[in-house]
Amino acid sequence: MSMPIPAEAWPRSPPRWSAGALEPLGGAAALAARWPRVGPLIVDAGFDLVQAYPLSWHTRTLGGLNVFYAQAVPDDPQRLALGQAFADIATLVLVQTQAPSDRELTAHVRSALAERIVVEQAKGVLAETHAIELDAAYAMLLQIAATESSPLTQTARRIIRGAYP
């Protein structure tokens, strides 16, 4: 039988976020050592492993999504990616406090389409300039944006203006 964990037992220590999920914390001793008040309650509820994923919005960490396991599981990149995907969705739910109006939604869709047109034009410029296929041109565009830490649309606009050979 699972029992709710009372709010006064929640951990008060700051999270130790890394570039994604925290290292999983498992075993009764490790859970109790990390969270003296809540760790034993987690174990008593039948869990042996906790994996935490950050709820991040831009550069700000809003909290974390904890996934509890009844028994230890091996590290699995797909499981970690899925956990982070759920955390990302939860973040979007938290920051999107109200449904956009029809006008806002239409404006957002139009903006996204306009940005996509710019990206497609930049792909064409790169494909023609370098005599490569469109898939390779898109990969090149992504690489340029990543190298410069620049938004994709901003990079595409510079390519169209002739800022790159």
N, C-alpha and C positions, 0 to 999 in steps of 0.2 A: 504494500500500500504506500503510495507516495504522499508526502505531507508538504505543505507549502513552507517555504523558508521565510521566516519573519524578517521584516525590513531591518530591524535592529541588528540582525546577524549578518547583513550584507557586508562585504569587504569594504574597508575605508581606505586601503592603500591605493596609490595611483597605479593605473595600468602600465604595463611594460610593453608598449607596442613596438613591433619591428616593422619591416617592410611587408606586412601582410599579417597572416595569422601568427599568434603567439605559439611558442613551443608548447605542445600539449603537456598538461600536468596530470599525472595519473598516480594512482595508489593512495590508500588511506593516509599513510604517513606524509606524503608530499602534499596532499590536499589540506591536511590539518596544519602542516607547517606553514604553508602559504597563507591560508585563511583560518586562523585559530577558531574563530567563532562560527563560520559557515562551513568550513571543510568537513567537520564531523557530520553535520546535517546532510551534506551532499552524499557522503558515504552511506549514512543511515537510510537515505532515500533510494539506495541501490545503484549509485553511480560510482564508477572507478576511474573515469577519465574526463577531463574538461578541456575543450579546445576553444580558444577565444579568437574572434575576428573583429577588427576595428570597424566602427561605423564612422567613416571619414567623409567629410564634405569639403572639397577643395583642400586647403591645408589644415583644416580644423578637425580634430577627433571629437565626435559627439558622444561616443560611448562604445559599447562592445556587444557583440552577439556571442553568447556562450552556447556551445553545443555539448551536451552531456552524453556520455556513453556508459553503458552498463559494464562493459569490459574493454580493455585496451585494444586498440586497432592499429595496424601498421600504418606508417606514413604512406599516403597515396596522393599524388599531385592532383588527380581528378577530384578526390574528396575535398581537398583543401580549396581548389578552385570553386567547387560547388558551394562550400561554406562561405567563401568570400562573396560569391554572387548573391547568396541570400542576404548577407550583411549589406551589400550595396543596394539591394532592393529595399531593405528595411530603412536604410538611410534616406532613400528617395521618398519613401512614405513619410518619414519624419519631417523632412524639409519642405515637402509640398503640402502645406497646411490646408489649402482649399483648392477646389477644382477650378481650372482656368475657365474664363468666360469663352463663349464661342469666338468672340473677336480676338482674344489673346491666343487661342488655339490656332485660329486661321493665320494670324501674324507669325506665329512660331513655325507653322508648316511652310508658309511662303519663304521665310528666312532660311529654313533648312534646305528647301529646294533651290533657292538662289545660291547657297553655299555649295551645293552639290554640282551645280552648273559650272561654277568657278573651278572646282576640283577636276571635273571632266575636261574643261578647256586646258588646264595645266597639264593633264595627262597627254592631251593631243600635242601640245607644244613640245613636251619632253620626248614623246614618241617620234615626232617628225625631226626634231633636232638631233637625236641620237640614233635614229633609224632602228628603233626597237618596238616591240609589241606593246599594246596598251597595258597588259598585265605587268610587264617589266617597268613601264613608265610609272604606273601606280606605286609599285614597290620603291622606285627611285624617289618619288614624291614623299612617300612615308619616311624614307631614310633621311632625306634632307630635313624634313620637319623635326624628326627625332633628334638629329645631330644638332640642330639649332635650338631645340626645346621651344619650338614655335608652333602655334596652332596650325593645323593642316590648311585651313582656308586662307590664312595670312600668307603661308608659304606659297600656296597656289597663286595668289594674287601677284606676288613678287615674280614668280616664274612667267606669268602672262605678260607682265610689264617688261620682261627681258632682263631681269636682275641676275639670271643664271645662264651660263652658256649651254 
